[in-house]
Amino acid sequence: MYGVWTPEQVQAAEEPVLARTPEGALMRRAAYGAAQVALRMLRERAGGVVGRRVVVLVGAGNNGGDGLWAGVELRRRGVAVTAVLLTPDRAHPAGLEALRATRARVLTEVEPAVAAVGRADLVLDAIVGVSARGGLRDPAPVLVGAAEAAGVPVLAIDLPSGVDPLTGVVHDEAVTATETVTFGARKPVHVLNRGRCGPVTLVDIGLGPELGEPPVRVLEAADVGARWPVPGPADDKYTQGVVGIAAGSATYPGAAVLASGAAALATSGMVRYAGTAADEVRAAWPEVVATDHVEDAGRVQAWAVGPGLGTDDAGAATLRHVLDAGLPVLADADAITLLGADADLRARAAATTTLVTPHAGEFARLVAELDDPPDPAADRVGAARRAAVELGVTVLLKGNATVVAAPDGRVLVHPAGSSWLATAGSGDVLSGVAGALLAAGLDPLDAAGCAAFVHARAAELGAGGAPVPASHVQAALPDAIRSVREAV
């Protein structure tokens, strides 16, 4: 597990470190780390280092200073460095002087800079740092566009310029980095917009003791594997957790099959299905105990309710029944729509242990009655956290960067490595997995975080590089679980 800190927290942590280190030492340490990543990229992508061409796009202030000092390190390794000063009168003085002393080329005019970018083996994006907001300003878009047009890889220093460091949102023109190198701590942008950042390398510059508790955490494979429930010598199907699935309808029987099967594959416990798709569930998963009504389901330790359920009176009655059972509840799909439309159901959800798993549209319906409803498009973490606190439920906000927020303020983010889950029925699979983990006794935050991780891993394994339906994601769950357990 690793932490993610806001830019303000990182800057506050830097102050005592700066006070006890020689002037410029922290920047030199960061620049050296950035240069090492650049050298590795040159070896991998350009076949070597000496004589290779690197263009540094240099903005104002310390981020530009990081780029200039990284250029100094690259010159010492025989790299041909060109620095393009986007704001010449505000370039970092010491860094610029040091780079000039290496006989690097320094440009201030756009036309020769565009030509240099087009011939480069690597571009360093040192345009703006974590204090900046908004899109790229002229002439940066022209230079960034030249790199894209020529297929030149880009290493972003601290973050891709033009991407919001706190939310990962792109407001206007922005850099799409091949890789990103950051310093001291990961920032929200690195997990909320992997598509713009690429792989992120963290350079330790000694901030660790000063950072404090991170506001956001990211689970890694070993964390998920250590939390995943597996049977011990004294366990049986009941002690492993019995999950009830209330899903599906005559119109959407597949939702019931996907959710029930995912729950059966997720843990070694037991699955009880209740709903109108009982025959279809029995045919697909003979180990699932299926009945037509939730009142007849028998004893369970948690419920997963909502996929394909319907939003009519019968669906509302089913949701009310499981919320009143006093057990952990996962509410997805139609159950979320019902919660958004009914204050009484929302109150019942807050009175028990509830995990909701909305996509963006469902989230909008869920929070519609709140004052000034939060908007995930503007701030995913902030929106999920506020919804969790005000509604009294744990929120798993689906997306390429999945955000899980608990009512006590804890937040997990899972930055997916692919988009294979953008397929019908994949949410039903997630519901079954997370519901089974709730039944096995996991805290809702952990159940959601672990389910999101394994769900994404199953999509990657099931897809194998080609689009696949949700049933293939479901089938890959055992391999995904094995992979995280092997990481422990």
Salt bridges, closest charged atoms under 4 A:
GLU8 OE2 - ARG133 NH2 3.66
GLU44 OE1 - ARG40 NH1 3.34
GLU73 OE2 - ARG76 NH1 3.54
ASP158 OD1 - LYS187 NZ 3.11
ASP164 OD2 - ARG133 NE 3.78
ASP164 OD2 - HIS171 NE2 3.78
GLU179 OE2 - ARG40 NH1 2.74
GLU210 OE2 - ARG20 NH2 3.08
GLU213 OE1 - ARG217 NH2 2.41
ASP279 OD1 - ARG282 NH1 2.75
ASP324 OD2 - ARG348 NH1 2.51
ASP332 OD1 - LYS398 NZ 3.17
ASP342 OD2 - ARG320 NH2 3.97
ASP344 OD2 - ARG348 NE 2.69
GLU362 OE2 - HIS359 NE2 3.21
GLU390 OE2 - ARG386 NE 2.57
ASP408 OD2 - ARG410 NE 2.84
ASP443 OD1 - ARG410 NH2 3.49
ASP446 OD1 - ARG227 NE 3.46
ASP479 OD1 - ARG482 NH1 2.62
